[in-house]
Amino acid sequence: MEQYVKETSQSLKTRVGTNPVLLLISGGVDSTVVAALLLKTLNSEQVHLMYIDTGLMRKNETSAVRSILEKLGAKNIHVVMAEDEFLSALKGKPEPEEKRRVIGDMFITVQEREVARLGLGSDYFLAQGSIRADFIESGLTTCSANGQPSHLEGTGKSNVLKSHHNIASPLVIAKREAGRVIEPLASLYKNEVRELGRFLGVDDELVNRHPFPGPGLAVRVLGEVTKEKCDILREADAIYIEELKTRRGPSGKTLYDEIWQAFAVLLPIRSVGVSGHAPSPVSGVSGSADSALSSAGSNTNSASNIERKYSRVLALRAITSADGMTANVYPFEIRDLLEISARITNSVKEIGRVTYDISNKPPATIEWE
Ligand code: XMP
């Protein structure tokens, strides 16, 4: 790792010189590790970190990102609040690939406008946190050991799995042709990116953070995205992740650390349920998982003043994986799922039903869209 940092830093310095470098920060591991690398290698005044709040971020993400970057020594942090623009552009667009395209284009529009506002000129370099898996999944390959973008080649695959906005967008392509894209993680797998982050002194909490897709909650709110749906998903997802961070798995580590990626997905359907004197399913879990199941079922059925209503359905996903290319469903203890489900439905009133996704990759992908 030391050798990798040494070589990458040297080639970065030579390529960039005294030009400004702009890095789009997503709040995830990859772009934060690139930020750490840039700040370690270059003059911090040269490094511009732009974080676009698309309205598709997780709960409290924007303030958390700002404080992480400040800790890394960033001087130029540009937070752009663009929720309205993104959500308006997504209106009436339920198709996953179209949503990705819209978000990618909007990123570029906002980025260009904000960069112009910053007055960085046309010679700035664009740094990105793309990792090896991003290129492979986008139908591209990199043959470079140090991940220089000029070494990227198309595989000729017409069947692009998912258009990752940070690779396929027109501005990135133009910048790439001008030799002004920096992707220092392009040859690394996720576990290597984490190792690099630790080596660079990035907080463990962030280094161990599960991957989060560039299009954010837009690919976890299935179908058309609205602020209301994002807010519901944000709340439910935050509860799920908080629970995973406080519960322990068989290895003694937290469930969060045993799992490679976990998140909630808001399904585009409503399902019938009952409200009224619902039991607290958590209290039913004091004995065995079996008793939790039967207690939750029978109390609900015997409750009086029950009203039928159609509520939203949430899916929980949790997988183990080495690199995201293949994945296995995490085998939760049923008690954990019951308690987490109960806490979600008790706290997020719009959600009436919680399911657990038990599909490996392949055949399913990790994200639902
Ligand atoms: P899939 O769903 O393809 O996901 O099995 C593999 C890994 O990639 C992430 N992912 C994305 N990341 N833009 C991204 O930056 C995307 O459009 C995108 N789609 C999936 C996913 O979260 C998982 O870690």
Residues whose N, C-alpha, C, O or C-beta is under 5 A from the ligand:
A	BS01	XMP	K162 S163 H164 P211 F212 P213 G214 P215 G324 T365 I366 E367
